[in-house]
Amino acid sequence: MKLTRRDILKAAGALGVAAAIPGCGDDDAPANPDGGTPDAGPPDAGPPDGGPPPPSGPFRHGVASGDPLADAVILWTRVTPEDPATAGDVVVQWELASDTAFATIVTSGMFTTNAARDFTVKVEATGLSAASTYYYRFTALSETSVIGRTKTAPTGSVAHLRFAVAACASYAHGYYLGYRGIGARLDLDAVLFLGDYIYEYGNGEYGSTRAADPTTECLTLSDYRRRYACHRLDADLREAHRQHPWITTWDDHEVADNSWSGGAENHQPEEGSYADRKAAGQQAYSEWLPLRDQTDRAKIWRSFGYGNLADIIVLDSRHWARDEQATGVDDPTLASPTRQLLGADQEAWLTERLTTSTAQWKLVAQQVVMSPFALFFNTDAWDGYPAARTRLFDVLETNALDDVVVLTGDIHMSIAGDLARNPTVPAEYDPLTGAGSLAVELVAPGISSPGLTRGIAMAQESLIRANAPQAKGWNLWQRGYFVLDLTPARAQGDWFLVPDVIRPTGAEAFGFGVSTATGANHLVAEDTPVPSGAGAPAAP
């Protein structure tokens, strides 16, 4: 999703607010909705305050891990030869140890990479112990990478889990202070990333705080690879990957804005075949993200077990089988009972995952807002696929499923609320008790992608209180992430936000918190965050 100037003007009109919108092109969001002067410059020239220069050497893009199982985890890096254009195969050694000094090597191996895979390295370390922290590194071209830290999933009875949840990182709109906060939290079990890891736009088309490579819009495999390479030079992103395993899914901008299975709003006929562009974007994603390779790289939906406390169900509500977005609230296609957001196969798989799960909490990690918000009917979200939403709500209600927590990205705003069929109908939903709520939804803000302007966001709060009774917490303009803290008794989400992202420095602060008790399917406000855990495994 791209939040445009037109979107913000529509929001202002809905509020009756005569807001001053910073000047920009008619289809561009304000470059800096928090105010201030952007710093324009060449990609990765370093922050304007004289901060560190971009990294160099063969392992300049850092290390990463992901898709943790109880006995295995994916390890990732990228090797940059002195002359990639003429380099042949590069042999890379990898090691995984139980200590930061690598005195006890648990497993190791060799991997050969080359230009056909953009010199990326992805290996699966197996035979590991559950709920264990490990350290890993790579060696190639006579140099050794930084040391990464990862953690396997637990089995059996689990008393406590913590995840950082994030989405929407527009390089052009600012610095990745949210990633900085995630990298500094050593007590996380994993990072759940909900999409828009990159944005496809050319420089100046959507944001102007930082210039990216390539300077033009991403259309080809080479373009997408270069964009990932640009992002992964960012120190805060590299550190967040280095310290934690990630479980990721994509949204639209990994290919093009407002994608569906057969096209995208930001794809024009003169830009070539959309199928080729989609395949290129998905290949680059597979190469550059630490997820387990599938026979069909387009099939990204999968699940992860964290003992008896949580199952994580990762969806693709964007590219797999989504029908084209409706043109508006009056579009007759909205009434079709066969209208698909997930596709029949993924929908059946989701039903099976939910109804057979024996975990306390069922975490559904997906892309677009599920709750019906009367203020903003969004054809790109579940609003635009009412039959699909009804079918899912039927599964929850018919099977009496409790403790489902939907994790959402896409809209660059922080929102937490109950999931009810008709939240504005008092006979069907009681906002005080949660009666009528089938689950809860927690929406991550953008790491750097813009929300509303501060003025419009502040004005909108009274309308949310009056017209969105299911909403229990929100911040519509600041960037950041939230921490999801789970115990057998409750799930709590705590949002950590930064004042702006146009400067390379800035401290995060607790924004708001919500929790739901086991069996309640209803959020209540929390005044303080869950304290960070003591005794977290050492940073490398």
JOUR-V697131 format. One line per field, one symbol per residue. ss: DSSP state (A for helix, B for strand, O for the rest). psi: psi as a letter, one per 40 degrees, with the letter a starting at -180 (. if undefined). burial: I if it has 16 or more other C-alpha atoms within 10 Angstrom, else O. A space follows every 50 residues. Layout:
# JOUR-V697131
ss: ???
psi: ???
burial: ???
This chain:
# JOUR-V697131
ss: OOOOAAAAAAAAAAAOOOOOOOOOOOOOOOOOOOOOOOOOOOOOOOOOOO OOOOOOOOOOOOBBBBOOOOOBBBBBBBOOOOOOOOOOOBBBBBBBBOOO OOOOBBBBBBBBBOAAAOOBBBBBBBOOOOOOBBBBBBBBOOBBOOOBBB BOOOOOOOOOBBBBBBBOOOAAAOOOAAAAAAAAOOOOOBBBBOOOOOOO OOOOOOOOOOOOOOOOOOOOAAAAAAAAAAAOOOAAAAAAAAAOBBBBOO OOOOOOOOBBOOBBOOOOAAAOOAAAAAAAAAAAAAAAOOOOOOOOOOOO OBBBBBOOOBBBBBOOOOOOOOOOOOOOOOOAAAAOOOOOOOOAAAAAAA AAAAAAOOOOBBBBBOOOOOOOOOOOOOOOOAAAAAAAAAAAAAAAAAOO OOOBBBBBOOOOOBBBBBBBOOOOOOOOOOOOOOOOBBBBBBBOOBOOOO OOOAAAAAAAAAAAAAAOOOBBBBBOOOBBBBBBBBOOOBBBBBBBBBOO OOOOOOOOBBBBBBBBBOOOOOOBBBOOOOOOOOOOOOOO
psi: hhhiddddddddddefhgihhhhiidfiihdgeeiihihiiihfeiieef aiiiiaidfdeaiiiifhideiihiiihhhidgddeiaihhhiiihieid efdghdiiaihhiaddfffihhihhifiiifihiiiiihifeiiiihihi hiiiiahhdhihihhiigghddeaigdddddddeheeidihhheifdiie iihedgiedihihidiihdidddddddddddeehddddddddeiiihiii adeecihfiadeaidfhideeahddddddddddddddeifihhidheege hiihhgaedihhhhigedddehiiiieadehdddeheehhddiddddddd ddddeeheidhhhhhadihdhhhddghheeaddegdddddddddddddef hifhhhhibdefihhhiihidgeehdeehhedeeheheaihhhiiideii aiiddddddeddddddegeeheiihediibiihhhhiddihhhhhhiidi eeieihhiihciiiihihedfhiiihdiihiihifiiii.
burial: IIIIIOOIIOIIOOIOOOIOIOOOOOOIIIIIIIOOOIIOOOIIOIIOOO OOOOOOOIIIIIIIIIIIIIIIIIIIIIIIIOOOOOOOOIOIOIIIIIII OIOOOIOOOOOOIIIOOIIIIIIIIOOIIIIIIIIIIIIIOOOIIOIIII IIIIIOOIOOIIIIIIIIIIIIIIIIIIIIIIIOIIIIIIIIIIIIIIII IIIIIIIIIIIIIIOOIIIIIOIIIIIIIIIIIIIIIIIIIIIIIIIIII IIIIIIIIIIIOIIOIIOOOOOOIOOIIIIIIIIIIIIIIIIIOOOOIOI IIIIIIIIIIIIIIIIIIIIIIIIIIOOOOOOIIOOOOIIIIIOOIIOII IOIIOOIOIIIIIIIIIIIIIIIOOOOIIIIIIIIIIIIOOIIOIIOOOO IIIIIIIIIIIIIIIIIIIIIIIIOOOOIIIOOIIIIIIIIIIIIIIIII IIIIIIIOOIIOOIOOOIIIIIIIIIIIIIIIIIIIIIOIIIIIIIIIII IIIIIOOIOOIIIIIIIIOIIIIIOIOOIOOOOOOOIOOO
